[in-house]
Amino acid sequence: MATPCVSRKNFLFIMIIFFITGSLFAKSVSGTITYIEGYVDLYRDGELLDWELVDIGFDIQEFDLIETGDDGLVEIDLKLPSGSKTTIAVNSGTTFYFEMEEKSGQNKTSFQMLGGSLSFKVQKLTAKDTLDVHTESAVMGVRGTEFEIITSPEGGILVLCDEGAVSCKDDQGREQYSKPGSVVDKVPNKRISSYSVSTDDLGLYRNYWVSARDEVFRNGAKVFIQGYSRQFLLFEPKFSTAFSELLEVKTTLERYGKDSSSTGNPGTLFKAKAEVSPAIIKMRSVMPIFEMIFYRLKELGNYHKEGLGIGSINNNLSSIEFFNTFGSEKDNISRQLAEVRYLFKLYNNLHKAAGGGPSILDNPFGGSGVPLGNPPRSSAFGN
């Protein structure tokens, strides 16, 4: 029986299909809820999921946003592409999500922490895995370690480490290490700093820091609320415009990024990617800072209800008027942000199907790999 002959053209076509298929089914980050109590919201693919679905054993995906209430607690076991495992304790009043990018053989898992407190237990990572945590004022780079990151209402962070070491960089690229015997904090208008604290005293120092930052916020609530509110008024129209343009390519993104079994030929995929890329780029430039401002204002709104920070936002708007409007719009904005994360996820699928490589979604949450910068300062916004 004659051996079938495969032409050079057919061979190249087979190799292209193999490459695309391999990209589509590449390993990704996966998580499972192992403990949950209290009030917990989970947004996926543009929707707030029914609370009855979110329970022990529920799978967590990239771009799922988890938001815990005042009594909410969640524990998640996360499995990285190499098989390394991370356990995450999500404390009350916390909002975060994660995504993964694959670049030059490296799997980079990035957490966007929008407020609250997260505790990590990270197994020693392989050479192919990296794990970063992004906040408003610093980026934490992790290997194998146990640590906690706490944010404060005015945008400060504290990093405490029980084991290993955590690299902490501010928006100027200045670096400090949190490790046993040393904590790191970054607060508005000050350089990132490290302080010697015994591991036996970490709990006491944590409570002291949280109390001290809360007092700082309360004493300057008017300035912080005014600053974040003005930033929201500046960025909300930019977000709305970018969101409208992104919705115009939603059909294309769903057609080629949703069903990996019918993505089409390489030429069609590259054409679809070119069609959606301008809207993706525009939203990627707006999304990180806008969502950070939005979730910070959700937190500050609770303080405002207590009577803190009441005053003027600008010559034509009081803080009461601002939060009345913000309160009526926040559920809709939460869903819009969830929709953006869904469309980013579809773009990631399309990008992989089109061959992978460098992506316009690389270096998430700020593009440069550094945090967004200091929160609003009194000198910038007045009293």
Summary of the structure (lengths in Angstrom):
residues: 383
radius of gyration: 22.2
end to end distance: 88.6
largest distance: 88.6
contacts: 1236
relative contact order: 0.13
helix: 40%
strand: 28%
